[in-house]
Amino acid sequence: MIKQLRTAAFLLCTAVAVPVMAQDFDKGWAAYGAGDYATALQEWRPLAVQGDAEAQFNLCIMYAAGRGVLQDYAEAVRWCRMAAEQDNAKAQSGLGVMYATGRGVLQDDVLAHMWFNIGGANGSAEGSENRGEIEQRMTREQIAEAQALARRCMASDYQDCD
C-alpha cells in the first residue's frame, strides 16, 4: 500500500512539474520577444541549470548579444556547449559561429567546420550553410580533419569534441 502511494505521489508530482516547466519557458520566450530580457533570464536560467537544452541555448544567445546580461562570449560558449552536448542542432551551429569568429574561444576553422557539420547533420540549415561557406577558406586536409573530428564527436555522444 505504501509503495503504491509513493508511486502515485511521484507520478502526480511529475505530471504537475512538466507543464509548469513548459509554462516558465514560454513565459521567458514571451518576455524575450517583448524585450524584457531580465524576466527571460529569470525564467530560463533555472531551466538551463536543470539541463533544459533550449533554455541553455537561449542563455547562449543572451550572453553573446549582451541582452539582459553583460556581453560575455566565454559564458555564451559555456551555455552553448551544454546545449550542443544534448544534441541541440542550433547550439551546435552556434558553437560553429563562435569558433569561426573567435568569440569566447580561439578562432579555429577546423572546429568551426566540425560544429557546423554536426549541427547540419542534426537538422540546422544554418549549420549546413555555414559549413559550405567556411570550406571556401579551408584546405582539403583541414576539411578532412574536421569531418573526422565530427564523426568522433558524434560517436562519443559529444564527449570527445575538442
N, C-alpha and C positions, 0 to 999 in steps of 0.2 A: 504494500500500500504506500509506504513512504517513498519507495523508488518510483512509483507511478506519479505521485505528487511532485517529486523533484523533476521528473521528465516533463510533466505538464507545465510546471512553473518555468522551466528552461525554454520550452517551445513558445510559451506566451511572451516571455521577455524578448526572445529573438524576433518574434513576429512584430512586436511593437517597435523594436530598435531599428529595424530596416527602413520603415517609412520615415522615421524621424531623421535618420542619416540622409535619406534622399531629399527630404524637405530642406535640411540645412544646406545641402549642396545647391539646390535650386534657389534658395534664398541668397546664397553667395553669388550665384550666377546673375540673378536679377539686380543685386546691388552693384556688381561689377559693370553690368550693362548700363546702369544709371550713373556710373562714375563715382559711386560710393565705395571706394576701394578699402576703406577701413572696415566696413561691415563685411565685405567679401573676404578680407583677410581673417576676420574674426570667425566667420563661418567655415572657411576652408582649412585653416591651419589645424584644428583638432582632427578633421577628417584625414588630412595629409599625414599627420603624426600616427594615426591609426592604420595607415597603409593604403588609403584610397588613391589609386594612381591618377585619376582625373584631377583630384584636388592637388596632388603633388605637382602635376604638370601646370596647373593654373598658378600655383605659387612660383614655379619656374618663370612663367611669363611675367608675373608681377615684379619679381626681383630683376629680371632682365630689363624691363621697361621702367622700373622705378615708380610703379603705380601703387600708392598706399604704403610703400616702404622705401628706404633709401636704395638707390640702384646698387646692386651688388651681384656682379656676374658670377663670382665663386659660389654664392648662395643659390643663384639660379641654376648653375650646373649641378649642385648637390641635389636639389629637388628634381631636376630633370632626370638625373641618373637613377634616382629611386623609382620614378615612374617608368623609365625605359627598361629597368630590370624586371618590371612586371608586364612587359610586352606591350606597353603603350606606344603605338606607332608614331603619334605626334611628338612624344617626348624623345623618341629615338631620332627622329628627324631634327628635333630641336637641338639635341646634342651635336648632330652633324653641323648645324649652323654655328654652334659655339666653337667647335674645332676649326671650322673653315675660317672663322673671323678672329680666332684667338681671344675670345671673350670668356674669362673665367678659367681658361686652360691655355696651355701653349698651343699656338697655331700649328695644325698638323693636317695636311690634306689627306693622308692615308687614313687617319682615324675619322676624319670628316666623311670620307667616301664610305668607310665601313658603316658608320651610323646611318648615313643616307640610304645605303644599300639595305640595311636591316629594316629601317623604317618603311622603305618602299616595299620590301618583301611582306611586311605586315599590314600593308594597305594604305600607307601615306603617299598620296600623289605628289606632295611637296618633296618627300624623300627621293622618289624616283626622278623627279625633275632636277633637283639639286645635284643628285649623283651624276646625271648626264652633264651638267654644267661644270662641275668640278673636275670631271675627267679631261676636260679641254686643257687643263694646266698640269696634268699628271703624265708621267711616263707609263709605258706598258708594265714595267716592273712594279711601279707603285700601285697600279690598279690591281695587278695580280696579288700583291701583298694585302691590299685592302680586302679583296674578295676572300682570301684565305682567313684573314682575321675575322671577317663577318661570319664565315662558316664555323670557326672555332667558338666565337662568342655565342652564337645561337645554339650550338651543340652543348655548351656548358650551362645552358639556361641563364645566360647573361652574367655569369660569374667570372669569366676569363675574357675580358673585353678590352683591356688596355695594355 
